[in-house]
Every structure is written in C-alpha cells, then in structure tokens.
Amino acid sequence: MGYKAQPTMQHAEPTKHMFHYINEAVKTYWTKEEFTDYETNQTYTMQQIATEIAKLGLLYDLIGLKKGAHIAICGANCSRWAISFLSIMASERVVVSILPDFTGADIEELLIHSDSELLIADATIIKKLKHLDIPNLKAVVHMQSGHIYYTNDDDIQSASNTLEGQFLHRHPQGLVPADVHYREDNLGDLALINYTSGSTGHPKGVMLSYQSLSANLMYCMEYMPLDATMSFVSILPLSHQFGMMIELIFNFAKAVHIYFIMKVAPTKVLEAYKKVQPILILTVPLVLEKIYWGKIKPMLSNKVLNFLYHLPGTSTIVKNKIRNTIMQSFGGNLDRLIVGGAAFNEEVERFFMDIHFPILVGYGMTECGPLLGYVHAQDFVARSCGRLVDRMEMKIVSEDPSKIPGEILVRGEHLMLGYYKEPEMTAEAIDKDGWFHTGDLGVVDAKGNIFLKGRSKSMILGPSGQNIFPEDIESVLNEGSHVAESLALSRDGKLIALVKLTDEVEDQIKKGVTSYENEKAIIMKRVMQKLPAYSQVKEIEFMKEPFEHTPKQNIKRGLYK
C-alpha cells in the first residue's frame, strides 16, 4: 500500500563534502567582502573570516577540546554567529545549535542534555543564563569578541590568554590561502545537533551528519541560481535548519555576499531589499499574506480597478503594474521567492501566481537537513510544495496516494542520524527499513508534485469518517486583516475555532466601531462560503490573550482543548 516516488539518488552526481565547495570558495575569493552586519555595516572579507575561523579553532585546541567535542552556539543572526558556526565544523567539533528564543532555563537544560563542553553566546543570551556552572561546560565564549567570558578553570583562562601570541607564532605573515584545507573526507561523521524543542517534554536534538548537510548543499548548487556576483539578505534564524542551510552554508559556498539582519523589522527588511537587490529571497507565508490582505485586497475592492483587473484587454497591463510594484519592494531583481515553514493561504497564493510573481512553496524538516520538496518557479503547481529532492526516496501510506491522504515516509542521504540520546524516540521515527515517518499527511500527483494536507497528530476524524485538517480551516479563518491567529479543534464532537483578533480590531471593539458579534458573523460567513459542510466550525471563541508558541513560533496545539 502506498506510492513510492522514483528514487533520484542513482541519477544524481555523487555527493561532495560541503567543505569541498567552501575550501574552493574561500581560496578563490580571498579578498572579497563576504559577511556584513546590516545594522552596523561591519564587514568581513573571506580572508578575515578564514582568519577568525582559524583563531577560534586554535582556541578550542588551547582549552583542551578534543575532536568531536560538542560546542553550543546561541545568539541572534550576525557575522560572528556564522563565523563561530563555521569554526566549529572546520575544527572537526560538533555544533550544538540552540534557538535564541528559548528561555534561559531551557538553554541551561539543553547544554546539559547535549553534553556541550563550550558555549558561544551573544550578550543577550548570556544575560538570560542564571547558572553558568553547568556539568561538562568548561567555558563560555562571548560571540562578538571571541574571548572567554566565563570559566572556573584557571588553566583554561591562562591558555586562552596566549591565543594571539600562539596564532602569530603559527602564522607570522598572517593566514594565507594555502593554510585553508578544511577536512573533506568525513561525510559520515556527526556535524550538527539542532534542537527543535525545549526542555518541556523530551528535548529533540536532531543529529545531522556531513552527508545530510552536503547532500542538501549539492541540491541547492544544482537547482538554485546564485553566484559570487550576487548578494543576499539573511532574515531567517540561522539556528533554524532552513536558514542555516540556505542562507548561510549555501550562500557561503557560492561566495555570495551575505547581509545579516539581527533584529527583523518589516521596514528594515524592505530597506535592505532595496539596497541589496537580492535575486533569491526566503520567507514565510505571513509576509506575503500581510502584503495581500493589507494592500492588494483593499485596492482590488475598488470596482473600477477590479473590473480592469479581470477585463481581457486590460488585465495583463494591470497585473504587470501590480507585479512590478511588488517586485520593486523586494529590490527589483528577484528571480524567485521561496515560501516555507507554514501553510500558505490559497487565495493569496492564487493571486501571486495569477500575476506571475516568481513564488514557489518548498517542503522541509529539520530531520532532513531540511530539504524534501522543491521545484523551479516556472514548474510550480498551485497548492503543492514541490517535488521530491534528489538523493531521497518517498512513499505515501495510503490506498490511493493520488487522492487519499496518507503519512509521508522518506529515506535517503538527507535523513538525520537520529535524536541525540533518545534511542526510543529515534526508533519510533525511523523504522527498521530506514523510512522516516514525517507525521505529515499528503497526496502526490502523476508528476510527483507533493500536496500536504496536515499533520497526522492534528487530523480530526469527522462524524461520517471524513479526514478534517485543522490547517485548512485555519487558513480560511486567518484570511483578511482582522484575525491575527486561529486554532481549529474538536470538542465534544463539534468543530470549534479559537480566534485571536488583531490589536487594531480589539481597539475598534473597545471604541464601539465594531463588536465581537459582528466579527464573528464576518468570519462565519467566510467559513460557510469556502469550506465544505463537514469541516465548517460550529462555534467561534475569541481569545483574550495571544496563543502560546513554540520557539519556532508554532502554536502549542496541545495546550488548547
């Protein structure tokens, strides 16, 4: 039972180590400006990056960290985050990536769980930590300075004080390209432990090998249009696998100039896009949905413009005008905009495709390093999330995978080694035949386009046996500019919607401009028009407080009943 996609791994070029490309990029573009912190304009050339990588690697040696030692990194996006990350891998230690959104207590728990011997953190993270005397942790390095911030070992402090002298002794003329030879023959080794959840429940430390990262990188190399003449704006958290792989590893391996934005704000990001003029942008659906509901939809409500938008003789002109205006807001040089991380509203997606905007929706998971689904923008099919990437296999457990959603199973080079110190959790996720059970439900068409339908754990069984996917309901609930977030759930056999209105609407309710009853009527009308009868909510409850979120900003579904 189930669909098995044709495996592409035997047709793909053999996987080359990520450092094969990085070694080449660093040496070839030695004097090129590569990293820039957008807020401060602090810039690092390839030579400076390689020098800092070498210094940090020497520091690890001096304080007694053996090859394979676990080094945690936690902080906001910046050049020093990227340099610290690369230095750990280049020195053959293991990166422990921790989201900066975690609480101080969570970070402390993860440092213990991960057996980290060193923490590299920025000032904000260091302030969160109440206890630095953590088992196995030898020292804390201040991310920005690269110096020891804390240690209770006098020998470590003394050794670190000799860093500059030791480095000068080894490289009296400074680092030269011939000194760069990061190891390329350890594809099977553990490279990274990425924590996707905190200490609530079982910490999920996803163990990724160089094989996984390198296979992901090769796919990007083969299918995404970047080269050393281009620039890129990094806004996704580097501690998330999507941002880490595409925005850092891929761009660095291609010697693309990366501009890091530490504190993401809409005005700052748009300003950066206009300045940098990137050809490739990664984003989440919320960004495009805000543009549509806040600016485009109100504009198209004008009867004359709406008429011209749909009139055969003027439609193309109007659509081109709208597309060009949006393109300029993204810098004017965009070749493709990759959307991922959450469900994309159908009306918004349809609009952007209708004006031929170069969007595509991808599919990924941390456990796969992260890429699973992708396709060129010109081949993208609405409501899909691409086709299975190279070097992977997929099957869908369903009697009719083209029509009946089933769980998506994958295996191949992208797949993780398992969850750190969690053999039972690993065995539950990866079966004896090597198939990873994603927990995602989906169908696939004859061309291999993947259509996600929801998560198996959140699926609701209707009264007549229908499979109801809360994400589909929530997509409709969230339409427009009035709803901030929503959650669909089953209570006593009835579908209920929990809705958090925007702050603007809440203010209007307080002023008497609108009311909860009026807002409820608007939402219910939309639900009745757009959802089949079996998945229409029967009640709407308005939330007074925002939903609680995971560090990845997903609503904690388990808290709401």
N, C-alpha and C positions, 0 to 999 in steps of 0.2 A: 504494500500500500504506500502510495506516495510518489511524488515526482522527483527525479534526480536529474539535475542540470548536467549537461555535458561538461565534464571537468576540463578546465583550460590549462591546467598546470603543465601537461606534457607538451603543449604548443608554445609555452612561454619560454623566453630566454632564461637560462639558469640564473638563479638568484645570486647577485653580487652583494657583498657586505656593504652596509651603509658607509663605512669608513673608506671603502674604495673610492666612492664619489667625493667624500669630504676631504680626503687626502689630496685628491686631484684639484678640487676647488680652491683649497687654501693655498696651495703652491702656485697655481695658475694666476690667481687674483690677489697676490700677496699685498699689494699696496692699495687695493680697492676698499672704499668705505662699505662696510657690511651691516653693522648694527647701529641704530640711532634711537635714543630715548626721545620720543616726540616732545614731551613736556619741557625737557631741559636742553635738547639738541646735543646732548653728549653722544659722540660718535666714536666707533671703534673700527679700525681697518682690519683686514684679515690678519695682518702681522701682529697687531695689538691683541686680537682675540687669541691667536695661537700662543702668544707670549703669556697671556693671563692663564690660559689652559695649562701651559707648562708649569707656571708658578704654583698653581693650585695642586697639580699632580705631585710636585715636589713637596708641598706642604703635607699632603696625605702620607707621603713616604716618611717625612721627618717626624711626624707624630705617631708613627707605628701602625698605620692602617695597611693590612695585607691586601693582596689582590683578592677580589671577591667580597671585600668588606662592604657593608650596607651604609650608604650615606644619604640622609634625608635632605630634601630641599623643599622649602615652603616660603612663598612670597608672591608679591604682585609681579605682573609682566614687566620685564625690563631687560636691558642688555646683560646685566650681571646675572640674572636668572639663567639666561641662555648660556652664558659662559660657564657658570657653575655646573649646569646640566652636562654640557659637553665635556668638561674636565673630568667628571666622574667616570663617564664611559670611556674616554680616551685613556684614562689611567687604569682601566680594567677593574674598576669597582662597580657596584650595583647602585643605580639610582633608586631611591625611595621617594616617589612623587606624592606630595600631600597637598590637598586643596587649601588655599589660604582662607577660605570661608569657614573652615572648621573652627570650633571653639578651642580655646587654649587647652581645656581638659581633654578634648578629642585628640588634639595634636600630641599631647603627652602620652595618651594611651596608644596611639599609633606608633610613636617612637619606640615604645616598649614592645609592642606586638611585632614590629618589623625587625627587631634586633639591630637598630641603627646605632652605629658607633660614632657618628658625627652628624650634626645638623647644621645646614647652611640656611640662614633665615634673614629676612629683612627686619628693620627696626620695629615695624608694626606687629609682626609675628612674635618677636622676642618679648614685646610688652605684654602679649597675651599669656605667656607662659609663667605660671606661678612656681613651678618646680623645675629646676634645671639639673638637679642631682638625680638623674634617671638611670636605672640599671643599663649597663653596656655603653651608655653615652659618654664618650671621652671628652668631647668639647663641642662648643657652639661657635660657628664662624659667622661673622657679620657679612651678609651678602655683598653689600656695596663696597666695603673696604677690602674684603678678602682676608681679614686678620682675625685671630682668635678673639672672641668676645667673652667667652666663659670657659674655664676648665678648673678642676680642683686638683689637677696633676701638674706639679711644678716642672717636671721633666718635659711635658708637652709644651708648656709655655716657653721654657728655655729653648727647646728645639725650634719652635715657631719663630723665635726672635732671630734665629740665624738664617731665615728664609732668603732675604735679599742677598746676603753675602754668599750663601751656597749657590744661589742662582747665577750670580755674577761669576763665580768660580767655574761653573759648568759652561757658561755662555759669555765669555769675556767680551765678545763683539756683539752680543745680543743674539736673539734667536734668528736663525736663517731658515729658508725653505727646506734645506736638506735635513733639518732637525725634525721635521714633521713626518712621522711614519706611524700613525695610529694603527693598531692591530686589526687585521682583516681576515684572520683565519679561525675565528671563534664563533661562527654562526649559531652553533647550538647552545652557547652559554647564556645564562640569565643576564639580561641587560637592565631590566627595569621592574620595579614593583610599584604599580599605580593603585593607590587607594581610592576606591569609588564610593565608600561609605564610611561613616564614623564609628564610634565605639558603641552606638546603640545597636544591639544585636551582634552579629558576627562581623568583625571588620573584613572587608573583601579586598585583599591585596592581590591584584591581578599580576601574575608573573609573566612577563613577556621576554622572549629571547631576542637575540640579534637577528635571528631568522625571521621572526614576525615583523620587526621594525624594517628590516632590509627588504622583505617581500612587499610590504606596504610602500616603501620608498620607490622601488622599481616600478610599481604600478603607476605612481604619481609621475615618475620620469617619463613613462611611455604615453600617458594619456592627458597630461595637463600642460598647458602652454606657457612655460616660464623659462627665462634665460637670464644671464648675468647683466643684460642691459636694462632690466626692469626693477621696479620697486614694489614693496608690499606693505600693507598696514595690518599689523597684528593686534587683534582686539579680543580674540577668544582666549580664555585662560590657558596658559602653557601647561598647567598641571592637568588639564583635560587632554585625553589622548588625541582628539581631533585637532586641537590647537597645536599640541606638541609635534604631531607628525607632519601636518601640512604647513603650518605657519612657521615652524622652526626647522625641523630636520630637512624637509623637502626644500624649502627656500634657501637654507644654508648650503645644502649640497649642490644647488644650482647657482650659488653665489648671487642670489637676488638680494638687493638692499632691503633690510627689514626695519621698519619703523615700529617700535613698541609703544603702545599706549597703556600707561599704568592704570589710570582711573578712567574708565569708559563712560563718556557722556555723549549724548547724541550730537550736540553742537560741535564738540571737539572732534568726533569721528568724521563728521561731514567736512569739517575744515581740513582734516588730514587727507581725506579722499581727494579733495580739490587740489591740494598741494602735491601729493604723491602721484596721483593719477594711476592707480593700480589697474592691471589687466585682469587680475583674479581677485575675487572677494569671497570670503566665507562668512556666513551669517546664520542667524536663527530666524524662523518664520515670523516672530514677533516684529522684527524690524520692517519687513515688507507689509505686514498686516497693518501696522501703525500708519505707514505711508498711504495705504489704500483707504482705510476707514477714516483717517483724519483729513486727507487732502483730495484724493481722487474721487471717492464716492460722493462727497458733497458737491464736487464740481460737476460730476455726471448727473446729479439730480436736477441740474438746470435743463429745462425741457428742450430748449433750442440746441444746446450742445449735445444732449443725449440723442436728439434726432440726427444731427450731423454725424455723430459717432457711429450710428447704425446705417446711415444712408450710403448706398453703394458708391455714389460719385464722390463723396467727401470723407468717407470712413477712413481710407488709407492716410489721407492728409492729417486728420485729427489724431489718429493713433500714432503716426510718426512724430507729431508735435509733442504728444504726451510722453512717448518713449524717450525722445531726445532730452526733454526737460528732466526726467528721472535719471537718465544716463549722466547728465551734467552734475547732478547732485552726488553721484558716485565717482566723479572725477573726469568723466567723458571719454575714458579709454578702455572701458570694461569689455572683456571678451566673454566672460562667464561669471555668474554669481551662483555659488553652491550653497544650497539651503539644507540644513540638517539639525538634528537634536530634538525635534518635536514635530507633532502633526501639523501639516500646512493646511490652512483653511481653503476649501475647494473654490469658493467664489474668488478669493484673492489670487490663487494660483491660476485660475482660468483667465482672469483679467491680464495678468502679466504675460501669459502665453499668447493671448489674443493680440497684444500689441507687439508681439515678437521680441520681448525682452529676453536676454540670454540667461534665463534661470534654469537650474536643474536641481532636483532633490536627491540627496545621497542617503545611504544607509550604512550605519556602522555601529560598533560596540567596542568598548574598552577591551573586552576579552579577545578581540580580533585585531587589535592594534592600530586603527579601529576599522579599516575599510572592509565593507562587504558588498555594497551596491553603488554603482556609478555608471554614467553614460554621458557622451558628449551632448551639449545643449541642443544641437540640431536633431539629435535622435531621441530626446527625452519625451516620454509619453505621460500625459496628464495623470495625476494621482498615483504614479509609480514612484519608486525610489531607485531607479536604475536597474542594471543587470549585474549578475554575479561577477565579481572581480576575478582577475587571473589568479592562478595558483590556489584556488579554492574549489570545493565541491559543495553542493547544496541539495537537500531534499525536503519536501514538504509532506508531513504525515497527514494525509487526507485521502478519502476515497476518490475524490475528483479535485486535484490540486489547482485546476484552472478555474474552478467555480466555488468549491467548498473550502473555506479557510482551514488551515492546519498549522501545527507548530513548524517553524523553520529550523532545520538542523544543518549545520555546516561543519566542514573539516578541511584541513589543508595548512599551508605554510603560515598563514596569518594567525592561526589559533594560538592562544596562550598555553603556557606550560601547566597552569593550574592556579589555585588560590593559595597564597602563602600560608603554611602551617594549618591548612584546612583540607585534609585529605577526603573527609566525608563530603564536604561541600563540592569539592572538585569531582568526586565520583558521581555525584548527583547531576552535575552539569555536563560532564563528558562521559559518554557510555563506553562500554568495552570495545566497541568498534571505532572509537575515536570521534564520534559525532558529538558536536557541542549543541546542546539544547538551548536555543536562544531565549525561549519564553515568548518570542514574538509569533503572532499568527498572521498568515498571509496566503496569497494565491500568486500564481505566476502564469503569464500568457505564453503563447506559442513561440514568441521571440525571446523569451527569457526575462521579460520585464517583471520586476517584483512589486507586488502591491500589498503593503502592510495593512492589516485590519485591526490590530490592537495587541495588547499583552494577554497571554493566556491566563495569568493570575487575576486580571481585572475584568475578564469577559463575564457578562451576565447572561444566564440562561433564561430566555423568555418563557411565558406560561404555556406556549404551544411548541416549545423546543427551539425557538429561534436563538441564534447567537447574536447577542447585542453587545456592541463595542462602545464603551463609555467615551472613548476618544472621538467617535463620530458625532455623538450627541454634544459633547463639549465644544467641538469645532463650530457647531451651529449656535450654541449658547453664547459663544465668545464673539460672534460677528457684531460689527458696529463698534462705536466708540464709547458705549455705556458700560460694558462688562469688562472688568479687569481680569477675572479668572472665574472658573467654574469647575464643578465636580459632579459627575453623574454617578448615582449608586442605586442599589436595590434595597428597599426597606419594607419588610412585611409583604413581599411580592409586588410592590409598586415601585416604579421608577421615580426617583426624587432628584432634583437638581439643587445643589448648593451653589449660590452665586454671590460673588463679591463685586459690587459695583465700583466704578472708578471714584476717586476722591472728588472729581468735578461733579459727578452726578449726586453723590452724597451731599455736597454743598447745596446743590439746586433743590434737593429734597428738604433740607433744613430751611431754605428760603421760601419754600412753598411753590417753586416753579414747576416741580413735578412731584410725584409721590411713588411710594413702593408699589402701590396697586397699579399705577399707570405703567411703571417699568415692567412689572410682572406681565401685564397684558401685551406689551410690545414683544417681550421675549416669547410668550406662549404662542402668539400669532406666527412668529418666525418658525418656531418648533413645528407647529401644525402644518405649515406650508412646505417645509423642507425635509421632514423626517417621516419614514413610514409609520403606520399606526402602532406597530408593535414596539417601536423604540421612542415613542413620544412620552416625555415626562408628564406625570400627573400633578406634581406639586413643585413649587419653587420656594426655597427658603433662602433669605438674604443673610449673608454673613456680616456681622458687625466688625469682626477683626479679620485681618488677612489670613489666608491659609498658611499653615506651617510648611516649610520647604526643606528639601534635602540641600546639601551644599551645591548640587548641580542644578538647583532651582526647580526641581520637580516637586509637585505637591505630594506630601506624605499621605497617600491614599489610606493607609492602614489606620490612621487616626480618626477617620470620619466614617460614621455609620448612620 
